[in-house]
Amino acid sequence: MSTVSWITARGLFGRRRFLLLLPLPAVLVVLAVLSRALGVDPGEWGPAVLVGLGLAVVLPVVALIVGTGVLGAEIDDGTVVHILTKPLPRWQIVLPKLAVATGVSAVTVAVPLYVAGVLADSVRLGLALAAAASAGALAYSALFVALSLVTRRPVLLGLVYVLIWEGLLGNFVSGTKVLSIQQYVIALADRLAPTGLLEADVSVPVAAVMTALISVGFTVLAIDRLRSFSVAGETS
Amino acid sequence: MPEPTGVIHDIGYQRYTGPRLGRRQVFGALYLHGLRTAFGLGRSAKAKIFPWLVVGIVTVVAAGATAVRSQIGEVVMTYAQFADNMSWLVIFFVAVVAPELVSRDLRSGVLPLYFSRPLPRSDYPLAKLLAMATALWLLLGAPQLVMFLGAAFTTGDGMRGVWNELLDLLPGLLYAGLWAVVFASIGLLVASLTGKRAFAAGGIVAVFLMTTPIVATLSVMPSRAVNELAFLASPSTLVQGVGVWSLGDLLITENGAGQTESLIGDFGPVYAVAAVLLVAACVTLLLARYRKVAAR
């Protein structure tokens, strides 16, 4: 474990506000257990909990908070200078941070999704959801880490993507679904464990290729942006 | 023992002798400043991007609905339904504005400066809350006014038509006010917990988005009472529940009439009480928060 990833992990876990992340997965598990215990048909609560809460809210929001936190928080309070002045290639800064962000969000999301998937259908669905959510966590983290280098307001821009692009437009304009990580995750999970609970709108090859493309592309963009990063005070 | 040799020089500091404004002016200044901050007025272009993006989208939607109505004659959405349909944008707007209003002051540590004025502890959060609610109300009310103007100028039956439109508009504006108060109090409470705007925005969105699927899950539970009370779980559906109870036919168009009416059953008053309690609780916690933070 490199020093950079250690610092990043400590920056994430060392603050009290990390506890704010816990209610999201907890609600997911509680709702799944509650529905299961009351004997509701999984066909009714499955889509609402697994997709509506798990893949559409918990995954992007956790990835957003963690992904913009690993680098954005340091840029915000100016301590990023300490890392930038060390004789490290830029990729050795971006990759460990991306790895920590992906790992944290993947664990935070995949574990409750696995539990909910097992309760909804089978162990296979649980594993499929966990695997797909981890792939999604990688893509989301790459996107949000790159965003925090491209703009000074990464969280708001990320929210525009999550709320307006995936949430609002995804419901009305089906064309935007081709460019939505959420849809890729659903397609991948549905391919790994075909059940009636998940409805995929994009084909599996498209989903796999686009997930890989987004992960690699935004990582390269982040490394490139960090290469010519200018440390400026905040205006306005 | 030598005589003390120090002297105090008069270097020309002057006392302020003009009129001193009191509590009301401080409150008014804070309120006006908060309202301007909400829309990024008096600030750089970067601060204007996100608020005006939301304002632009809602205005375009209202203009589109007006155009469809005047051309085809089909009512796409009523005034009251407008707020419901814009709920995602309202959440985003709260996530943009609330951290700007309170988190910046926490982060830069200027609260002692505020509280060294003739300003009671409770006035600061209340002024911010009022500014936030006004901004939200303007966001939801202004497009309704656009829709009203469009409908009023294309109405077929003269002044009577305009009057009927006005009677439809006023409950819509009141309903927008309810949205504004509920969302502003929750948003400001969450934002006042952290000085980091990024975390405040994420927290606000998490609170609002996390609660919506809970409603969807509770409404398939095998109990009629739980189903009808499910909409209490999320702020936006809570507001809609109050709207369905108080406005009734204005919020529900013919196609979904019987269905939505039965969704909350006879629990309408419960929703109204819950909304009042929610706002009261948020304001109380907000005031408690500022009693503590100021002493830091």
HADDOCK unambig.tbl for C-alpha pairs under 7 A between the chains (distance, minus, plus):
assign (segid A and resid 24 and name CA) (segid B and resid 210 and name CA) 6.92 0.50 0.50
assign (segid A and resid 40 and name CA) (segid B and resid 221 and name CA) 6.48 0.50 0.50
assign (segid A and resid 40 and name CA) (segid B and resid 222 and name CA) 6.82 0.50 0.50
assign (segid A and resid 44 and name CA) (segid B and resid 220 and name CA) 6.66 0.50 0.50
assign (segid A and resid 45 and name CA) (segid B and resid 217 and name CA) 5.63 0.50 0.50
assign (segid A and resid 45 and name CA) (segid B and resid 220 and name CA) 6.78 0.50 0.50
assign (segid A and resid 48 and name CA) (segid B and resid 213 and name CA) 5.98 0.50 0.50
assign (segid A and resid 48 and name CA) (segid B and resid 216 and name CA) 6.07 0.50 0.50
assign (segid A and resid 48 and name CA) (segid B and resid 217 and name CA) 6.15 0.50 0.50
assign (segid A and resid 49 and name CA) (segid B and resid 213 and name CA) 6.58 0.50 0.50
assign (segid A and resid 49 and name CA) (segid B and resid 217 and name CA) 6.80 0.50 0.50
assign (segid A and resid 52 and name CA) (segid B and resid 213 and name CA) 5.87 0.50 0.50
assign (segid A and resid 53 and name CA) (segid B and resid 210 and name CA) 6.70 0.50 0.50
assign (segid A and resid 53 and name CA) (segid B and resid 213 and name CA) 5.41 0.50 0.50
assign (segid A and resid 57 and name CA) (segid B and resid 209 and name CA) 6.50 0.50 0.50
assign (segid A and resid 57 and name CA) (segid B and resid 210 and name CA) 6.58 0.50 0.50
assign (segid A and resid 61 and name CA) (segid B and resid 206 and name CA) 6.61 0.50 0.50
assign (segid A and resid 65 and name CA) (segid B and resid 199 and name CA) 6.96 0.50 0.50
assign (segid A and resid 65 and name CA) (segid B and resid 202 and name CA) 6.24 0.50 0.50
assign (segid A and resid 155 and name CA) (segid B and resid 198 and name CA) 5.62 0.50 0.50
assign (segid A and resid 156 and name CA) (segid B and resid 96 and name CA) 6.96 0.50 0.50
assign (segid A and resid 163 and name CA) (segid B and resid 88 and name CA) 6.80 0.50 0.50
assign (segid A and resid 236 and name CA) (segid B and resid 43 and name CA) 6.11 0.50 0.50
assign (segid A and resid 236 and name CA) (segid B and resid 44 and name CA) 5.59 0.50 0.50
assign (segid A and resid 236 and name CA) (segid B and resid 47 and name CA) 6.97 0.50 0.50
